[in-house]
Amino acid sequence: MPDLCSILAAAAAATGIPYMAGFTSGGVAAGSVAAATQSAIGNVAAGSAFSYLQSAGAATVLGTAGAPVIGAAGAAYYYWFC
């Protein structure tokens, strides 16, 4: 069974990393790494890594504004207590 530190680290990564790359609840952010990647690959294939990151960004629990908060809180807890 995973411990609390592992769960928080996974939550921080799952919310913060896609957001920082430009995957937001409103779609791919203009001028971001995600936008450049999407421009380079063209049509996004279902089941691809890009599509999974896009879904993760769109389904962030607290929306775009909450992603960095969740990511920072999880990372801080992991840093101080794990």
C-alpha positions in Angstrom: 0.0 0.0 0.0 1.4 3.4 -0.9 2.3 5.8 1.9 1.1 9.4 2.2 4.4 10.8 0.8 4.0 8.7 -2.4 0.4 9.8 -2.9 1.3 13.5 -2.4 4.2 13.3 -4.7 2.0 11.7 -7.4 -0.7 14.3 -6.9 1.9 17.1 -7.2 3.3 15.7 -10.4 -0.1 14.9 -11.9 -1.4 18.4 -11.4 1.6 20.7 -11.5 3.6 19.3 -14.4 0.9 19.4 -17.1 -0.1 22.9 -16.0 3.4 24.2 -16.2 3.8 22.7 -19.7 0.7 24.5 -20.8 -2.1 21.9 -20.4 -4.8 23.9 -18.7 -8.5 23.4 -18.0 -9.2 25.8 -20.9 -7.1 23.8 -23.4 -3.6 24.2 -24.5 -2.1 27.6 -23.5 -0.9 29.8 -26.4 2.9 30.1 -26.4 3.5 27.2 -24.1 5.6 24.0 -24.5 2.3 22.2 -25.1 1.4 24.5 -27.9 4.8 24.1 -29.6 4.5 20.4 -29.3 1.0 20.3 -30.7 2.1 22.5 -33.6 5.0 20.1 -34.3 3.0 16.9 -34.2 -0.1 18.1 -36.0 -3.2 16.0 -35.4 -3.1 14.5 -31.9 -3.7 10.7 -31.9 -6.1 9.3 -29.3 -4.2 7.4 -26.6 -1.0 9.3 -27.2 1.0 10.8 -24.3 0.0 14.3 -25.6 -3.7 13.3 -25.3 -3.3 12.0 -21.8 -1.6 15.2 -20.7 -4.3 17.2 -22.4 -6.9 15.3 -20.5 -5.0 15.7 -17.2 -4.8 19.4 -17.7 -8.5 19.7 -18.5 -9.6 17.5 -15.6 -7.6 19.2 -12.9 -9.6 19.0 -9.7 -9.6 22.7 -8.9 -9.2 24.0 -12.4 -6.3 25.9 -13.8 -5.9 28.2 -10.8 -5.8 25.2 -8.4 -3.1 23.2 -10.3 -0.1 25.1 -9.1 -1.5 25.3 -5.5 -2.0 21.5 -5.4 1.4 20.9 -7.0 3.2 23.3 -4.6 1.4 21.9 -1.5 2.3 18.3 -2.4 5.9 19.2 -3.2 6.3 21.2 0.0 4.8 18.4 2.1 7.1 15.9 0.4 10.1 18.1 0.9 9.5 18.8 4.6 8.0 15.5 5.9 9.2 12.7 3.6 
